[in-house]
Amino acid sequence: MSGIRERLWNGDALRILFSEDLGFDVWVEKYGNPPRVFFEGRALPVERFDVVLQGVEAYLEQDGVRAVWNGPVPVKGETAL
C-alpha cells in the first residue's frame, strides 16, 4: 500500500473498476482549499486519507475488482499535452 499512498499523495489518480465501465476515481488535492481526498464519488477531508487507503485496500481484495492509474490529476490553469 505504500506505493499507492505515495502515488496518490503526489498527484496521481487511481481508478477502481468493478467492470469495464463501472467504477470510481481516487485522488488527493493536498493543496486545495480546503485539502481533500476524493473516494467513492465524495470529497473528504484530507485527514481521512488513511481511512480512504483502507477502503482502497478492501476493494482490491475483492474478486473481479482491479485498479489502474490515470496519471496526474490536472491542476487548474494547466493545459494537457
C-alpha positions, -999 to 999 in steps of 0.1 A, spaced: 0 0 0 29 24 4 33 27 -33 -4 35 -37 -1 60 -8 29 78 -23 14 80 -58 -19 93 -46 -3 118 -23 20 130 -52 -9 137 -75 -18 106 -95 -54 94 -97 -63 57 -92 -94 43 -109 -111 14 -91 -130 -7 -116 -157 -33 -109 -163 -39 -146 -151 -24 -178 -171 8 -174 -182 8 -138 -160 23 -110 -147 55 -95 -116 75 -92 -95 82 -61 -72 112 -58 -59 138 -34 -59 176 -37 -35 183 -9 -31 220 -19 -69 225 -23 -87 250 -1 -95 230 20 -73 200 12 -95 170 1 -93 133 -8 -118 120 -33 -132 85 -28 -164 68 -39 -176 100 -55 -173 120 -23 -149 148 -12 -135 140 22 -111 160 45 -75 151 37 -72 139 73 -93 109 63 -66 98 38 -56 67 59 -93 56 61 -95 60 23 -64 39 18 -81 12 39 -111 14 17 -90 11 -14 -73 -20 1 -106 -36 9 -119 -31 -27 -87 -46 -42 -91 -77 -20 -124 -84 -38 -126 -108 -67 -130 -90 -101 -120 -56 -88 -90 -40 -104 -72 -7 -103 -55 13 -130 -35 45 -127 -49 75 -146 -18 96 -142 -16 131 -126 -47 150 -117 -49 182 -138 -43 213 -119 -64 244 -126 -46 266 -151 -25 237 -166 -31 225 -201 -29 189 -212 -4 180 -238 
